[in-house]
Amino acid sequence: MANLGYVGLGAMGGLMVERLMAKGHTVTGYNRTKSKAQPLIDKGMKWGESPREVAEASDAIFVMVTNSAALEAVANGPDGLLAGLGAGKLLIDMSTVSPAVSRALAAKVRDKGAAMVDAPVSGSVITLQQGKLSIMVGGEKSTFERVRPLLDDVGPRVTHVGSNGLALSMKIAINLSLAVQMLAFSEGVLLAEKSGIARETAVDVMTHSVIGSPMVQYRGPMVLNMPDEAWFDVNMMQKDMLLALEMGRQLDVPLPTTAVTNEMLTAARAMGLAKKDFAVIFEVLARMAGVQK
């Protein structure tokens, strides 16, 4: 049983805290909006008034925030995570951010005598609830061995991919395909629908065909009934697509389908759909095709 901290208690972070507490760990949490953390506090999570307080109270601290700027905000300053770190402590960053930003933070953590890994996840709220989450880890092998038992309590598949920042590179490489697949799936559904096939039939056939990847199987039905609460909204997905395009330019890797799909996400934002799940790409393409719901 470990004395853990968790900074960033959104949908994914909150569920992870529940899993960690169910495993018998003590968790001290912090979230910018305390009211969102109240259900976890009611279940036994301790509350930290700042990221620094969480770090001071914990031996290993998880972080899951929205982007690079948010990570730097919770890490730096007199009330930041770095101010609360000391020798022997562990920082486990599960955010999807720029690999360069993550490596820079890891260097600052080492200066404090602590150690850090980047540990982004592949999956969604439903994947986490089903116990099928996959976690990639970047950092020194010895640090990975220290954090692995904790990560095993979050998801069943934990893979060390290399040094600091490389897990984020892997995550970005995966995430670009999610939106690209969703666009390709939407194209197929709309082509079938406009040829005279019922949308429900097209979705059923396609999700059970050779193209029915796990992502298509759990997100494809959203074109029939878009959830009110996004699993992963347009803004978040576009953040990852832009990280991918930045990496592509740096590494001389052309990413043509990523670039096109990114423009569809821009169109979604222009249509006022930024807070919808990124599966709303279907609605964008449907409007362009003259198809009504």
N, C-alpha and C positions, 0 to 999 in steps of 0.2 A: 504494500500500500504506500502511495507516495503523496507528498504534500505539493499540490499542483496549483498553478495560476492559469487564468485564461483571460485574455484581453480581446474583446470583439465578440459580442454575444448575439450575432445575427441568427438567421435560421439554421445555418450549418453549425456555427459555433455553439449555439444553445443546445442543439441535439448532441454534439460531442461532449459537452459538459455533463449532460444527463447520463451518457454512456460511461464516462469516467467515474462519476459518482456511484453508478450502479456496480462498478467494479471494486468499489470500496475506497477509492481515492478521496482525499480531502481537496476541494477546489475553492480557491479564492478568485472571484471574477470582477472584471471591470468592463463597463460599456459606456459610451458617451451619453446615452440616454438611459438613466437608471431604471425608468419604468418598464423598459423592455426586458430588463433582467429580473424583475420582481417574481415571475413564476419560478425561476431557478432558485432565487433566495428562499422562496416558500418551500422548496424541495430540499433545502439544506446547504445550498451554496453560500459561502461567506462572501461578503462584499468588500472590495477595495475602493477607496476614494479616488485613486489615481493609478495609472500604470506602474508608477514607482512603488506604490504601496503593495501592489500585487507582486511585483518582483521581489520586494523585501520579504514578503511573507511566504514565498514559495521556493522550492528547490529546482523545479522545472516549470517554465512558463510557456504556454501556448499563445500564439497570436494569430488572429484571422481577421484582417481588415480589408477594405475594398480596393485599395490601389497603393501605388508607391508613395504618394503624398501622405496618405493616411498612416502608412507604416512609419514614415519619418516623423510624423506628428506624435505618435504614441511612443516612439523610441527616444526622441531627443528632448532636451529642456530639463528644468529642475524637477518636474513631476513625471518625466519619461522613464521608460523601462531601463535605459542604460544607467540612470542614476540609482536604480535599486539593485543592480546586478553586483555580484561579488564572486570571489574565487569559488570554483566548483559548480556554479549554477549553470543551468541549461536553458537556452532559448530555442523554442521550436516554432518557426514561422510558417504557418500554413496558408498565408496570403498568396495570391497570384500577382506578382509585381515584377518590375524590371530585374533581370538577373544581375545587372551592374549595381543597382541600388541594394540588392540583397547581399552581394559580396562586400560592398562598402560597410554595411551594418555589421556583417560577420567580423570584419577587421576591428571595428570598435568594441564589439563584444569580447574578442580575444584580449584587447587591451585592458579589459576589466578583470581578466583572469577567468572568465566564463567561456562557454563554448556554444556555438549556434549551428543549427541545420535549417535548410529550407525544406519544407515537407508539404508541398501542395498536394491536393487530392484530385483524383479522377472520379467523378460521379456527382450525384445531386442529392437533394434531400431524400428522395425516395430510395436511392442507392444506399445511403447511410442507414435509413430505417430498415432496409432489408438485410443489412449486415454484409454488403457487397462492395464497400468502398475500397478503392485502390490508392495507396499512398506512395509517392516517390520521394526520395530523400537525397539531399545534396549536402556534403560535409565530410569531415575526416572520418575514416572508417571506425576509429575508436569511439568517436562521439556517436556515430550511428548505432554502435552496439549498446551504448548507454541508453539511448532513447527508444530503441526498438521495442522493449517490453511495453512501454507506454503507448506507442503507436499501434501495437498489436491489439490493445484494448479498444482502439477506435475503428480499425478496419482490418480485414483478414489478409490483405495482400500488401506487404511493405517491402519496397525494393530500393536498395542503395544504388544510385546511378552515377555517382562520382563526387567531385569536389563541390564546394559551396557555389550555388547559382545554377548548377546543371539540372537539378530537379525542376527548377523553374523553366529552364529551356525545354525540358521534356514535357512539362505541363502545357506550355504555350504551343508546342508542336502538336499536342493532342487536341487542344481546344479549338484551334483553327478548323479542324476537321468537323467538329460538331456543327458549326454554323454552315459550313460548305455542304455537309450531308443534308441539313435541313432544307437548304435552298434546292438541291437536286431532287429531294423527295417532293417538295412543293411543286416543282416543274412537272414531275410525273403525274401527280394527283390532278393538277389543273389540265394537263393535256388529256388525261382520261375523262375528266369531267366534261370538258367542252366537246368531246367526241360523243357524249351521250351516256357515259357510265356514271351511276350514282356515286357521289363523293364517298359515302360510307363504304360502298363496295370496293372502290379503288383503294381506300385506306386499308381495309381488311386484307385485300389481296397483296398489296405491296408490303405491309408490315410482316406478312407471313411468307414472303418470297425470298429469293437469294439476296436481296438488298436489305433485308430486315436485320440490320445491326442492332445491338442493344439500344443505342441512342434512338434509332428510328422506331423501334418497338415501343419505347416508353414515351417518346415525344411526338411521334406521328399522329396518335389520336387527338392531339391538341388542335389539329386543324378542324376537328369536328366540334370541339368544346374547349375553348381557350380558358384556362384557369384564371380566376380573379387575382390570385396572388402568384406572382412570377416565381418560378424555381430559380431562374437565372435571367435577369432582364436584359433588354437591348443595350443599355448603357454599359453594363458589366461585360457583356460579350464583345461589344465594340472595343472596350479597353484591351481585351485580350487579343483581338484581331490587329489592333494597332501595334501592340507589343510584337506580334508575329511579323508584321510588315517591317518594323524597325530592325528586327533580327535579320530578316531576309536581305535588307539593304546592307547591313553590316557584314553578312557572311556571303554575299553574292549568290543568294538562292532565290530565283524567281518564284513568286507565289501568285500566279494569275487567278486561280479560283478564290484565294483569300481576298485579293483586291476587289474582285467583282462582288463577293458576298459582303464585304465591308461597305460598299456603296449601297447595298440593299438595307443594311442597318442604318445608314445615314438617312435613307428614304423613310424608314420606319420612324425615326426621330422627327423628321419633318412632318409626318402625318400625326404627330402627337402620341406615338405608341412607345415612347422610350421606356416606360415603366412596365410594359408588358413582357412576358417571357419571350426570349428571342425566337421562339417558334412562330411568332407573329410575322416573321418573314413571309409566311404563306399568305397572310392578308395583304401585304404589300404587293406581292406578285399577282394575287387575285384581282386587286384593284387595277393593276396595269393591264390585266387580261380582260377586264370588263366583266368579271364574275362577281356577283353579289353573294352574300352569305345565304 
